[in-house]
């Protein structure tokens, strides 16, 4: 990996409670085998009176935020 774009923007989002990146420029990113071998993870939350709607909203938010993080590789 040469660089990561968008991590800061995601980490600063008000719905993101935690964000972790486990790789640095120069690292080789191996294929993901399970949750413990991921290169990055973030946790989002949404509040709302309807739990079903909140789950739907947090899923959509997580997908939108994940699409903003780009790993450049050579």
N, C-alpha and C positions, 0 to 999 in steps of 0.2 A: 504494500500500500504506500502511496506517496503522500496523500493528504485526505482529510475529511472536510466536507463542506456542510454547513447547516446545523451542526451539533449545538453551537451556542444559541442559535435562534430557537431550537427545540427546547433546550434546557431552560431558557428564560420564559417560555410560555407559562401563563398563570395556572394552567391545569396540569402541568407536569410537576409531579411531587419528587421524582428522583430520575437522574440520568447518569449513565455510566458508560464509558468507552474504554475497552480493555486493550486496544491496540494503538500503536504509535506509528508515525511515518517510518518506513523501513521494515516494518513487520510483514511477515507473510501471513495472509489470512487463509486459514484452512476451511474446508467445507464444514457447515454446521451439522453436527451429529446429534445434538440434543440441546436443551436450554443452557447447559453449563459451558458450551463451546461457542456461544454467540459472541460477536465482536462488540456489540453494543446492546443496551437495553434502556428503556425508559418506562416510567409508570405514570399514568394519567388518571385523574378522577374528575367526575362531573357530579354536581348536585342537582337534585330535582325531586319533585313529589312523586313521580311515577318511576319506580325502579326499572321497569321494562324499557321505558323511553330513555332513561339514563344509561342503561347498558348499550342501547343502540347508538346514542350520542357519543359515548366514550369510544366505542369501536370505530365510528367514523372519524373521530378526532385522532385516534392513534394511527389510523391508516394515512390520514392527511399529513400528520407530523412525520411519520416514518418516510414518506415520499420526499421530504425536504432534506434528509440526510443522504449525502452522496459520498461514497468511497471512491477515490481515484486510485487506480492500480496501473502498473506498467506491465 
